[in-house]
């Protein structure tokens, strides 16, 4: 089970939940952090259970994580708030902290989740339509989905939207 945790660098080395090495997400995010001079980093935490990850979340250096299957589904009971895409697909690929009290953001942060795969897939499809093809002209049409793994539900969800 893999994921990526976003943390501020600090003197102690915490384990971090991370994706497989072939994913480009950690490189993309680290490039953005560096370009924007943000003191964040990502790193791996390969674990067969959620327990090591859940121990990380109260740390003041934890800001969020990216998940892969099967954690996209098993993390759901641990999230205090979720997006409509998560409720519809039953999968979460992005975990972040949110505050309950806007006047004191560090007070009792809660673990929240989003499924950004659905948004990314939909936008990629719309941006690559052939000239003259509209989103409306595709509604109700059939599609062949050739995908395997945790993104399958998100692809089908994006196509149905």
N, C-alpha and C positions, 0 to 999 in steps of 0.2 A: 504494500500500500504506500502510495507516494503522494506528496504535495509539496508546496513551497510556502515557507513562512517569511513574512516581511518583518524585519527587525531593524532597530537602530544599532549601529555598531557599539559595543561596550566592552569593558575589560574582561568579562567572563564569557566563555564560549558556551552558548546554549545550543542544544540540538535543534535543528530546524527541519520542518516537514518539507520535502521537495519532490519535484517531478523527475521522471526518467531523464537521463542525460540528453536524449535526442529532442526534447522539447525546446523550442526557441523562446518561450515565455520568460525564463529567468534572464537570458541574455538581453532581451528587449527591455525588460524592466530595469535591469542593472544599468543599461545604457542611458535610460531616461533619468534614473536617480543621479548618475554621474553628471550628465549634461545639465541638470537642474540644480546641481550642488546639494542634493538631498543626502543626509547621512543614513541611508537605508541600505540593507543588503538582503539577499535571499540565499538559502542554502538547503541542502537535503536533510530529510529525516525519513529514512525508510523504516517502516514499522508494520508489523502484522496486525496491530490493534490501534484504536484511537487513544488509548490511555496516555502514551507519551506526548501526543499532540495536545490533549486536553490539559495536561500538566503545564504546558507552555503558555496557554492563553492568559493566565493571570499576570504574567510577567510584564513589567512596565516597558519592556523592549519588544513586546509582541504587538503588531499592528494589523496582521491579517495573514491569509494563506491562500494558496491555490491548490485545488484537490484534483485527483484522478480517481478512476474507478478502482475498487468498489467504494471508496470513501465518499464519492459524490452522493451516494444514497445513505450510507451509515452515519454521516455527520448530522443529518436532518433533525433527529430528536434533541440534539445539543444546541440548536440555534433558537434564539429568542425571537427573531424576526426574519421573515423570508419574503422574496419577491413573488409576484404572480407566476413567473416562469418556473420557479422552484415548485410552487404548489401544483402547477399543471404537469410538469415533467417528472417530479420526484427526484431531481438531481440538482446538486449545488457544486459549482466549480470555483467560486470565489467566497472567501470568508473574511469578514472585517469586523472591527469593533465599532460600536456606536454608543453614544451616551444617552442615558435616561434623563439626565438633568442638563439642559442647554446652558444653565447658569454656572454649572460646575462640571465640565466635560470629563474630568478624571474620576468623578464619583460614580462608582458602580457601572463601568462599561458593560455592555451586553454583546454577545456574539451574534452576528447577523450573517445572512448568506444571500448570494445572488447567483443566477445562472447567466453569465455573460456570453456563453456559447450561442444561445438562442439569438441574441442581438447581433453578434458578429456574423453568424451564418446568414441571417436574413439580410443584413446590410451588404454582405459580399454578393449575394444573389442579385439584389436590386441594382447594385452598382455595375454589374456585368451583364445586364439585359442587352440584347441586340437592339440596334437602332430601330425605332418604331414600335418596339414591344413595351407595353405598359404593365404595371403591376396588376391592374384590373383585368387585363386580357389573359392573365395566367390563372386567375381564380377558377377553381373547380376543375382544373386540368390535372391529368395524371403525371406522376413523377416516379422515376426509378431511383431508389435510394440504395447506394452501394457504400455502406459504412459498417464498421465493426467496432464495438466497444462502447464506452461511456457517452460518446457524443451522439449516438443513434437517436435517442429520445429528443435531443435538442434539434437535430436536423429535421425530424418529422414535425416537431412543434413549429419550427420556423416556416416550413413549407405550408402548414395548415393555416398560418396567420396571414 
